[in-house]
Amino acid sequence: MNRRIAHYRKLLSQARTYEQWKAAALELDYLEGNVEWKEAFASEFYNYNLIHDRLRELRHYHQTGDYARLKRAIREGLHHDLGNISNPALYHNSYVGTKHLIEEYVNQVCESINLLCDTPMQELPESEKLGFFKDTLLSYGRPALLLSGGATLGLFHLGVIRTLWERDLLPQVISGSSAGAVMAAMVGTTPDDELDQLLEPERHNLKAWRWKGVINGLRGAGFMDQGVLEQCLRENIGEFTFEEAFQHTGRSTNISVSSDQGQHGARLLSGYTSPYMLVWSAALASSAVPGVFPPVQLQKKDHQGATVPYMPRLRFVDGSVVSDLPRERLMHLYDVNFTLVSQTNPHVVPFLRRDHGQSRESLASLPLSLLKAEMQFHGKGLFDVLRRRMRPELARQACGQIYTIMAQQYQGDVTLAPRYRMRHFRRMMSNPSPEFVREMMLEGERATWPLISQIRTHAKISRTLEGCIRRLRQHNRKGAELHVIAS
């Protein structure tokens, strides 16, 4: 038995597709006795009686065609994390899936939502359907994908995006900072039916880095050529504004930038906050790591479609310095209830907990975890003092930036991160080959596969509601066009 377990664990670690990984994972669940745990309803980690009753109620209304009660049950009883079904402990006892009761409940909710959306019924007239589903989504909330900085190592994000897209779990709200801003911009300007092309390295300009020399860097012009980066971004992203990008793809793209003047702080650029701004310009500013690239003057389209400066007196820099993961802002703008973070910052990844697959931290890893926590606590305290008392001003500002970096929250409800080796750091600021892109993408996919079940529990209901709203809007638009033709 131990030999078979070792065999499948090796297959698990060497899998190159989700299908290969899942086949090995299911065998391990059987060999390690996890199947029985999934089939049993009871657990201390969630309210299984509540979920069982709720499932039985929805299934009865659905099967008997009692649309009036089904509508009320969905509208008033649909709550995020009902009965604590999103508890991470429920996803650390098996390789694939969780309690079957939870999976059946989520599937039943989605089936009932689609039934109400697609079935003509007196209980929910066509004229009221769109409002009903918009209200339900506002009440329930939606997920967001947050992509961190990390320079060339941010290619890891593409593997995360591919896995989520292939499983129909890619959130409609995507935010990015620095390298993550570039990835968010590319996804936010690419329709679903073209995403497979986005994920092919040979189709893109991968030349974002060119060394300008020490003298340019010391003069404040940046050690790297910003013109090369701008050309790369414009070729890969296009000339979309945030508003046009949403109309083109249906995705809400959000990019973090920071002012190079301390009194202005961080900003989240999006279709809500800056609809006419060019997406590539925002990604360029968010990628302007202080010292590496100079601050950026943002660009927008005017009422005639011409490119003009946005707030000409201001310049902006790397968004991850102050707001790598703008969780609170996204919650206010989009009613986000779940954050999925793809974290590639090299100064953050070593400090992240990697506890998937175990319900509690092992004693062997406890000393290292305590050491990391102590380093973070005392380091943040030290730079908090220095940023207020340090002289000269340049040193004080530097200490302030370091404090801001250390004080941020770099994890989400689910956090995905690569496992770095020394060779990765050597390629951080170099143009990647297609082979290196595929390597980092595979790293992103492998990090995502074990968390698919947890992500699905969080995101599937929201994605279903969003799909209903999208179909109803298309239906209403076609109806309006036919009415105009008829009249």
N, C-alpha and C positions, 0 to 999 in steps of 0.2 A: 504493500500500500504506500509506504513512504517513497519508494522508488517511482511510483506512478505520479504521486503528488509533485515530486521534484521535476519529473518530466514535463508536466503541464505548466508548472511555474516557469520553467525555462521557455516553453512555447509562448507563454503570456508575455514575458519580457522581450521576446524577439519578434512579436507580431508586427506586421507592417500594414495591416488593414484592420478595421473594426471587426469584420467578420471573423478573421483569424483570432483576434483577441477574445471575442465573445465566446467562440467555440471552446477555447482553452479555459476560460473563466467559468463557464457552465459545468465543465467536467470537474473543476476544482470545487465548485459549490456542492456537487454530488459527493465527491470523495471526502470532503471535510465536514459533511453533515449539515451544510447550510440550507439545504432544500427543506428539511423539516422545520427549521426556524422560520422560513418564509411562509410556509403553509399555515402555521399556527397564528391565530388572530392575536392572542394575548401578548402583551408586552408592557413593561413599566414605562416605556418611553413615549407612549401616546395613549389617547383616550379611545381605545378600540371599540368600546360599546357605542360611543357617539357616532363614530364613522360607520359602524355596522348598521345602526338604525337609519342613518342618513342615506346610505346606499340602498337599503331595502325600500325606503320611501320613494326615492327617485326612480328606482327600477320599476316599482309598481305603477306610478303615474305614467311613466314612459310606455310600458307594455300595454296598459289599458286605454291609452289615448286620452287620459284625463289632463288635457292641456292647460286648463285653468289652474289646477293645483300645481302642475309641473312648473308653470310660469312663476307662481308665487313662491314655490320652494327654491327655485333658482335665484330669484331676485332678493329674497329676504334671508336666505340661509347660506348663501355662497360667501364664505370668508376665507381670506388667505391664512394658511397654516391652521386650518380647523382641526381641533383635537391634537395639535402639536405634531402633525404628520410630516413637518419639515425638519424635525429634530435630527441633527447629523448622526446621532447614535443609531438611528434606524437604517443607516446606509453604510455602516462600518462592519456589519456582521456577515456580509456576503459580497461576492465579486460583482454579480449582476442582479439588479433589482432589489426590492425590499419586501416588506410584508405584502402578500398577495391582496389582502383586504384594501390596502392603500392604493395599489395599482388599479384594482377593480373600481374603487370609488372615483379616482381621477378619470378613468376611461368613461365611466357612466355619466359623470358630469359633462364631459365633452360631447358625448353622443346626444345627451338631452339638449344641450345648447344648440347643436347643429340641427336637431329636429325642430326646435322652436324657430330657428332662423329660416329653414328651407321649406317648411310645411305651411301652406295657406290655412289659416284658422281664424274663427270669429273671436276667439279669446285674445288674440294678439293681431289686430289689423295691420296690413302692410304699412299704413301711414304712421303707426306707432312703433314699429319694430326697431328702426334705427335708434330712436331715442331710448328705447328699453335697453338695448345692448350697450350703448354708450354709457348710460347710467350704471349698468351692472359692472362694466369694466372700470369705471371711475371708482366704484365702491370696492372692487376686488383688488385693483392695482395691477401693475405690469412689471416685467423684469427689464433690466438694463445690462448691457455688456460694457465693461470699463476696461480699456486697454492702456497699460502704463507706458512710461518711457523705457528706453533701453538701447537706443541707437540701432545698429544693425541686428542686434540680438532680438529686437522687436519682431523679426520675421516669425518668431514663435507664435505670434498672434494669428498668423494665417492658418496654422494647423488647428488652432482652437476654433476659428471661424469656419473652416471646412467641416469639421466634425459636427458642429451645431447646425450648420446649413443642411448637411446630408440627413440629419435626424429631424429636420423641421423644428429646430429649437433655437434658431438664431433670433435674438430679441430685435424688436423693431426700433428700440432706442439704443444707440451705440455712442459711447463717448471715448475720446482718446486724448492723450497728452504726449507731446514730443514724438517719438517713434510710433506710439499708439495713435497719435493724431493722423499720421500718414495712412496707417492701416484703416482707421475709421473713415477717413475721407475717401479712400479707394472703394471700400465696401458701400459707403453711403451714396456713391455716384454710379454704382453698378447694379442694374436690375437683376432680379433672381435668375432669369433665363440666361444671363451672361456671367454668373458668378463662377461657373466652372472654368471659364477662360481667365478670369482674374487670378485663379489659383494655379496657373501655369506660368512658371518663372520666365520661360523664353519669350513670352509675349510682352514683357515690360522692360522699361529702361531701368536698369539696376545701378547706374552710375550716379550716385548721390554725393560721393566724396572726392575732393581734390585738394591736396595740400597747397597752401599759399605761402608758407614760410614763417619763420619765427618773427621777423621784423613786422610783418602785417599784424600778427597776433598781438605783439607788444604795443602796437599803436592803437589797438582797439578795433581793427578791421576784421578780426577773426583769423584763426589759424587755418580754417578751411574756406574754400571758395563757395560763397553763398549762391552765386550765379549758376553753378553746376547743379546745386540742390534744387533751385527754383525751376530750372529746365526739366529736371527729373520729375518733380511734382506736377508740373503743368502737363507733361506728356502722359503721366499715369492717372491724373485726376480729371483733367479737362478744365473748361472755363465755366463750370457751374457755380451759381450762388447757392447759399444754403436753402433758399426757397425753391429754386429750380431743382436742386438735388432731391428734395423731398417729393416734388411732383414727378420726378423721373423714376424714383425707386420705391417710394412709400416708407423709407426709413428716415428716422430723425437723427441726423448727425450732429454731434456736439464736440467742440474742441476747446481745450483749456489753454489760455495764454496768461502771461503775467506782464504787467507794465514794468518797464525798466526804471520807472520812477516810483519810489516806495509809497507815495501818497495815493496811488490809484489801485493798488492791489491786484488780485486775480480776476479774470473774467471768463465766463463760459459762453463761447460763441455758438449760435445755433439758429435754426429757422425762426425761433421765437424772439431771440434777443438781437439778432443781426441778420435779417432775411436776405439783404441785398449784398452781403459780403461774399467775396469769392472764396470758395472752400480751399483752393490751393494756397491762397494767401494766409489763411488762418493756420493751415498745416505748416507753412514755412515759418511763421512766427512761433508756433508751439515747438518747433524743432531747433530754434535759435538758442542753443545751450550757451550761456554766458562764457565768453572767452573763445569758444570754438567758432561761433558765428556771431556777427554783429546783430543788434536789435533790428526789428523789421517794422516798416511802415505798412500797415494793413491796406488792402485794396478792395474796392466795392464796384458795383455797376450803378451808374446813375439812371435817371428815368428814361434816358435814350439808349441805354445799353452800353455806354462808353465806360471804360475803366478809369476810375478816379481814386485819389487817396481817401481813406477813412480816418477821420480825426487826425489831420496832417501834423499836428503838434506832438502827437504821442508815438512812441515806439514800443514794441512788445517783444517778449522773449519766451523761452521755454516754459510751458505751462506746468510741467511736473515739479518745478522748483517750489511753487507755492501750493498748487492744487492738482496733484497727480491723479487723484480719484475724487471728482466733485460729487460725492454721493448726495449730500443734502440739497444741493442745487437741482440735481436731477429729480429728487423726490418732489420738490416744489413744482417743477415745470411739467413733469409727466406722471405724477402719482406713482413713482417707482416703489415697489414693495420688496424687491429682491435684487441684489447686486451680484453679478457674476464677474469676477475680476481676473483678468489675465495679466500677471505681474512678471515683468522681465527686468526691472531695475537691478543692476548688479550690486548696488549697495543695500538692497532690500531683501533679495531672494535668500541669501544665507541665513537670515533671521526668521524666515517664515516657518511655521509649524507644518510638518508633513505627517498628518495623523490619519490619512485615509486607510481603511483596512484594519483599524484597531479602535475599540470603543473607549479606551483610556490610555493615557501615556504610560509607557513602560518605565520601570524604575531605572533601567540602564541609561535611558535618555534624559532622566530628570536633572542630573548635574549640569549638562550642557544647556538645557532649557533655562535653568536658573541663572547660569552665567550670561546667557544672551539677554535675559530680562534685566539683570543688574547693569549690564553695559548700556542698554538703551535708556534705563532710568537715570543713571548718573550722568551719561553723556548729554541727555536732554537738559538736565539741571545745570550742568556746567556751561553750556552754550547759551542758556537762558540768562545767566548772570553776565556772561561776557558781552552779549548783544546789547545790554543796557549800560555797561560800564566801560567797555573797551574804548581805547583811543589809540591811534587816530581813527577818523571816520570810516576810512576804507576797511580797516580791520573790523570795526564794529559792524559794518554792513555784511561783511563776509561771515562773521559769527551769527548774525541774524539769519542769513540764508541757510547755514548749517542747522540752526535750531529749527527753522521752518521745515526742513527736510526730515529731521528726526521726530518732530511733533506730529507729523501727518499719520493718518490711518491708511495703511497700505493693503489692507485685506477687505474682502467682501463677505457676503453670506456663503459664497463658494469661491475659493481662490485657486487658480491654476498657475503653476510656475515650472520653469525648466530646471534641470540639474546641470549646473555649469561645470565645465572643466577649464583648465588653464588655456587651452587652445581657443576656447570661445572668447575670452577676454582679449586675446591678441587680434581678433577680427572685428572688434566692436566698431571701429571707425574706418572700415575699409569696404570697398565695393564687393558685394557677395557674388560668388559664382552661382549658376543655377543649381549645382550640386549642394552648395551650402544652404541655399534657400530650402531645398527639399529636406535636408537634414534637420533644419530648425522647424520646418512644418511638421515633420514626423514626430519631433519632440513635443510639439503642441498637441498633436492628435493623441499621442500616448498618454499625455497628462490629462486629457479630457475624457477618454474612454471609461475609466473607473468611476467617474462622477456623473455619467449620463443619467442614471436613475434618479439621483438627487436633483439634478437640474430639471428633469422632466416633471417631477412632482411640483417644483416651484413654477415652471414656465408653461406647461402644456395648456392649462385652463385659460391663462391670459392670451396665449397665442390663438386659441380657438375663438375667443371673444373678438380679438382683432381681425381674424379671418372673416367672421360673420359681419362685422362692421364694413369691411372692405367689399364683400359681396353685395351687401345691401346698398352701399353707395353706388356701385356699378349698376345695379338694377334700377335705382332711382334715376341715375343719369341717362340710361337707355330709355326709360319711360318718358323722361322729359323731352328727349330728342324725337321720339315717336310722336309725342303730342304736338311738337312744333311742326313736324312734317305733315301731320294730319290736318292741322289748322291752316 
